[in-house]
Amino acid sequence: MVAKALQLPRFRVLHVLICCTSLLGCRTIRARGNPSIEFTNVPEARIGSPDRVELIEGRVASAARTDRVVLYALSGIWWVQPLADRPFTDIRADSTWSSRTHPGIVYAALLVDSRYQPPLTLDALPEKGGYILAVATVRGLAPRVSPFLLHFSGYQWEVRQNAAEFGSYDPKNAWTDKKGYLHLRITGRPGQWANAEVKLARSLGYGSYRFVVEDVAHLEPSAIFAISSIDDPGRREMDLQVSRWGQPEDSNSQYIVQPWDVPANSVRFSSPPGTLTNWITWEPARARFRTLRETKPGMPAIADHVFTSGVPAAGGERFTIALYVYDHSPHPMQNEAEIVLESFEFLP
């Protein structure tokens, strides 16, 4: 005898399916719990730097497969990390995450769903809610080592020493000779260059800054020699840069008040061979840059420009002198390089 199959009315079948679907959805929501995010490794607390990055790590709990992490570093304002075109950090199968970040005083991690589009900068962090599932902040670690100092022209300078994804800085590449001249070198080989940078140990504020520099015209197109006043990189910053930024046909020097991409904020010119004197005269709402040959009195300035817009106010800035490689050049660096500064002078 063949058993007769049980027949249920169609509306009862639909009712059963709807109930099952609802129950499954409820179980999924309950299983996710309360999403959270935390740090397991953070860098030191430092003023931001566009060419320095360090490892930052953490983990999440109760995250969905499509959720992601967005990182910010506080340096004046909050900057998305690690890059403007790479604002998302993926979450691994074991719920951990790892990325790189430029320096900041405080670091923030946001656990977000797939709909969130992070801004490049923020004045204040968003709160949990909507597309933002969890927020965590942590202050950077205290520096683990004291800075290495050298003396140049009567001032103490901190020598940069670190290895980073966007370039390394070797403290042996900055030194003073028997005459008291400051030497900065790029050493290594293509693809593995070590740079040099020194920074004034204290802020000097408004006044006239004088740098006497031996020949800079010999630098390859991908080398960068920079004298900069930096408080908040890319914002409260002024620069004298000697570089063609990888383009051999370009002029080799420029004066800049950041941000550089505002047309009125940069002036390009050509620095000729030989010893040059560079002046930066900084006053409230005014900065005058001059480059000249003081060995030939009466000669007109090679370049002379006054900025009256966007000039940063004095605050926590410190002057830096750096020689480094532009890694994204279509004409990569081929040889080591050296720059010699004969003297530095500050007149309040």
C-alpha positions in Angstrom: 0.0 0.0 0.0 1.4 3.4 -1.0 1.2 6.1 1.6 -0.4 9.3 0.5 1.7 12.4 0.6 0.6 15.0 3.1 -0.9 18.0 1.3 -0.9 21.4 3.1 -2.9 24.4 1.8 -0.7 26.9 -0.1 -1.3 29.7 2.4 -0.1 27.5 5.2 3.1 26.6 3.3 3.8 30.3 2.8 3.1 31.0 6.4 5.6 28.3 7.5 8.3 29.7 5.2 7.8 33.3 6.3 8.1 32.2 10.0 11.2 30.2 9.3 12.8 33.1 7.4 12.0 35.4 10.2 13.5 33.1 12.8 16.7 32.6 10.8 17.0 36.4 10.5 16.5 36.8 14.2 19.2 34.2 14.9 21.6 36.0 12.6 21.2 39.3 14.3 21.5 37.8 17.7 24.6 35.8 16.7 26.4 39.0 15.6 26.3 40.6 19.0 27.7 44.0 19.7 30.5 44.9 17.2 33.7 46.3 18.7 37.3 47.3 17.7 40.5 47.6 19.6 44.3 48.2 19.0 46.9 45.7 19.7 49.9 47.7 18.4 50.3 51.4 17.9 53.3 53.7 16.9 54.8 56.4 18.9 53.1 59.8 19.3 54.7 62.1 16.8 53.9 65.2 14.7 52.8 64.0 11.3 55.2 63.4 8.4 54.2 62.8 4.8 57.1 60.4 4.1 57.1 58.4 7.4 54.8 55.4 8.0 54.7 52.8 10.8 52.9 49.6 11.6 49.5 49.7 13.4 47.4 46.7 14.3 44.2 45.6 16.1 41.3 43.3 16.1 37.5 43.4 15.9 34.6 41.4 17.4 31.2 40.5 15.9 32.1 42.0 12.5 30.2 41.0 9.3 32.1 39.6 6.3 31.7 42.9 4.4 32.7 45.2 7.3 36.0 47.1 7.1 38.3 49.3 9.2 39.0 53.0 8.6 42.0 54.5 10.3 42.8 58.1 11.2 45.8 59.9 12.7 45.5 63.2 14.6 48.1 65.8 13.5 46.3 69.2 13.8 43.2 67.5 12.3 42.3 63.9 11.7 43.9 62.4 8.5 42.7 59.2 6.9 45.3 56.4 6.7 47.4 55.1 5.2 46.7 57.1 1.9 43.8 59.2 0.5 43.3 56.6 -2.3 43.6 53.6 0.2 41.3 54.6 3.0 40.1 51.0 3.9 41.8 48.3 5.9 40.6 44.7 5.4 39.7 42.4 8.3 41.3 39.0 8.2 39.5 35.7 8.8 40.8 35.6 12.4 39.2 39.1 13.1 42.6 40.9 13.2 43.6 43.8 11.0 47.0 45.4 10.1 48.0 48.5 8.2 50.4 51.4 8.0 49.9 54.9 9.3 51.6 58.2 9.1 52.5 59.6 12.5 50.0 61.3 14.8 49.5 62.2 18.4 46.4 60.1 18.7 45.2 57.2 16.5 41.6 56.2 15.7 40.0 53.1 14.2 36.5 52.9 12.9 34.7 49.7 12.2 32.3 50.5 9.4 29.9 48.7 7.1 30.2 48.6 3.3 28.2 51.8 2.8 30.6 54.1 4.6 32.7 56.6 2.5 35.4 58.1 4.7 36.4 61.8 4.3 40.1 62.6 3.7 40.2 64.8 6.8 38.0 65.3 9.9 37.9 68.1 12.5 36.2 65.7 14.9 35.7 61.9 14.9 32.2 60.6 14.1 30.3 58.8 16.8 29.0 55.3 16.7 25.8 54.9 14.8 24.4 54.2 11.3 27.2 53.1 9.0 29.7 53.3 11.9 29.6 50.2 14.0 32.4 50.9 16.6 35.0 53.6 17.3 38.3 53.2 19.2 41.0 55.8 19.9 44.4 55.5 21.6 47.2 58.0 22.2 50.5 57.1 20.6 53.3 55.6 22.6 56.0 57.7 24.3 59.2 57.9 22.3 61.3 54.8 23.1 64.7 56.4 22.5 66.2 59.9 23.0 66.9 61.7 19.7 70.5 61.7 18.5 71.8 65.3 18.5 74.5 67.1 16.6 75.7 70.7 16.8 75.7 73.0 13.8 76.2 76.8 13.7 75.7 77.1 17.4 72.4 75.2 17.6 71.4 71.6 18.5 69.7 69.6 15.7 67.9 66.2 16.1 69.1 63.6 13.6 66.3 61.6 12.1 66.7 57.8 12.4 64.1 55.4 11.3 63.1 52.8 8.7 59.7 53.2 7.0 57.7 51.9 4.1 58.2 55.2 2.2 62.0 55.5 2.8 64.6 55.1 5.5 66.8 57.6 7.3 70.2 56.7 8.5 71.7 58.9 11.3 75.2 58.2 9.9 74.2 60.2 6.8 74.2 63.5 8.8 77.4 64.9 10.4 79.6 68.0 10.8 83.2 68.2 9.7 86.2 70.0 11.2 85.1 73.3 9.7 81.7 72.9 11.3 80.0 72.4 8.0 76.9 70.2 7.9 76.9 67.2 5.5 73.8 65.4 4.4 74.1 62.2 2.3 71.9 59.8 0.4 73.6 56.4 0.5 72.7 52.9 -0.8 71.8 51.7 -4.2 68.7 51.9 -6.5 65.6 50.8 -4.7 67.4 50.8 -1.3 68.3 54.3 -0.5 69.0 55.8 3.0 68.2 59.5 3.4 69.3 62.2 5.8 67.4 64.8 7.9 68.1 67.1 10.8 65.6 69.2 12.8 66.1 72.1 15.1 65.8 70.9 18.7 63.5 73.9 19.5 61.2 76.4 17.8 62.6 79.8 17.1 59.5 81.6 15.8 59.4 84.7 13.6 62.6 86.1 12.3 65.2 85.8 9.5 66.7 82.4 8.8 69.9 82.3 6.7 71.3 79.1 5.1 74.6 79.0 3.2 74.6 76.0 0.9 77.3 74.7 -1.4 76.4 73.5 -4.9 72.9 72.0 -5.3 72.6 72.1 -9.1 74.3 68.7 -9.4 71.4 66.7 -7.9 69.7 64.1 -10.0 66.1 64.8 -10.9 64.8 62.3 -8.3 66.8 63.8 -5.4 65.2 66.3 -3.0 67.0 68.9 -0.9 64.5 70.8 1.4 64.7 73.5 4.0 61.3 73.6 5.7 59.5 75.2 8.6 57.0 72.5 9.7 54.4 72.5 12.4 51.5 70.6 10.8 52.9 68.9 7.6 51.1 69.9 4.4 49.2 72.7 6.2 51.3 74.8 8.6 54.5 74.4 6.5 56.8 76.5 4.4 59.6 75.1 2.1 62.5 75.9 0.0 62.8 72.7 -2.2 65.6 71.9 -4.7 64.3 69.1 -6.9 63.0 68.4 -10.3 60.6 65.8 -8.8 61.8 63.3 -11.4 61.3 65.6 -14.5 64.7 66.5 -16.0 63.3 69.3 -18.0 61.8 71.2 -15.1 63.4 74.1 -13.1 65.2 72.6 -10.1 63.9 74.8 -7.2 60.8 76.3 -5.7 59.5 78.3 -2.8 56.3 76.9 -1.2 53.7 77.9 1.3 51.6 74.7 1.9 49.3 73.4 0.6 51.4 73.4 -2.6 48.5 72.7 -5.0 47.1 76.2 -4.6 48.5 78.1 -7.6 49.6 81.2 -5.7 51.4 79.0 -3.1 54.5 78.0 -5.1 57.1 79.8 -7.2 59.6 77.8 -9.3 63.1 79.0 -10.4 66.5 77.6 -11.3 69.3 77.4 -8.8 72.7 77.6 -10.6 75.9 75.8 -9.6 78.0 77.3 -6.9 77.6 78.3 -3.2 74.2 80.0 -2.6 72.7 81.9 0.4 69.0 81.3 1.1 67.0 83.7 3.3 63.6 83.1 4.8 62.3 86.2 6.5 59.1 85.3 8.4 56.7 87.8 9.9 53.1 87.6 10.9 51.1 87.0 7.7 54.2 87.5 5.5 57.1 85.4 4.4 59.9 86.5 2.0 62.2 83.9 0.3 65.4 85.0 -1.3 68.2 83.0 -3.0 71.5 84.9 -4.0 75.2 84.7 -4.4 76.7 86.7 -1.6 80.2 86.0 -2.9 79.4 88.5 -5.7 78.2 91.7 -4.0 75.9 93.8 -6.1 74.6 90.9 -8.1 70.8 90.7 -8.3 69.0 87.9 -6.4 68.6 84.6 -8.3 65.0 84.5 -6.9 63.0 86.7 -4.6 59.4 86.2 -3.6 57.0 87.4 -0.9 54.0 85.4 0.2 51.2 87.3 2.0 48.5 84.6 1.8 48.4 81.3 3.6 51.5 82.1 5.6 51.3 80.1 8.9 51.5 81.7 12.3 54.4 80.9 14.6 53.7 78.2 17.0 55.2 74.7 17.5 57.1 74.7 14.2 60.7 73.6 13.9 63.0 74.1 10.9 64.3 70.9 9.2 67.0 70.3 6.6 66.6 67.1 4.6 68.1 65.3 1.6 66.0 62.4 0.4 64.8 60.4 -2.7 61.5 60.9 -4.5 60.5 57.2 -4.9 57.7 57.8 -7.5 60.0 59.3 -10.1 59.9 58.1 -13.8 63.7 58.6 -13.6 64.8 56.6 -10.5 67.8 57.7 -8.5 71.0 56.1 -9.8 73.8 57.4 -7.6 74.5 58.5 -4.1 74.3 62.3 -3.4 75.7 64.8 -0.9 74.8 68.4 0.1 77.0 70.6 2.3 75.7 73.5 4.4 78.4 76.0 5.5 76.4 77.9 8.0 73.0 78.7 9.6 72.0 82.0 11.2 68.9 83.2 12.9 68.1 86.8 13.5 65.0 87.5 15.7 
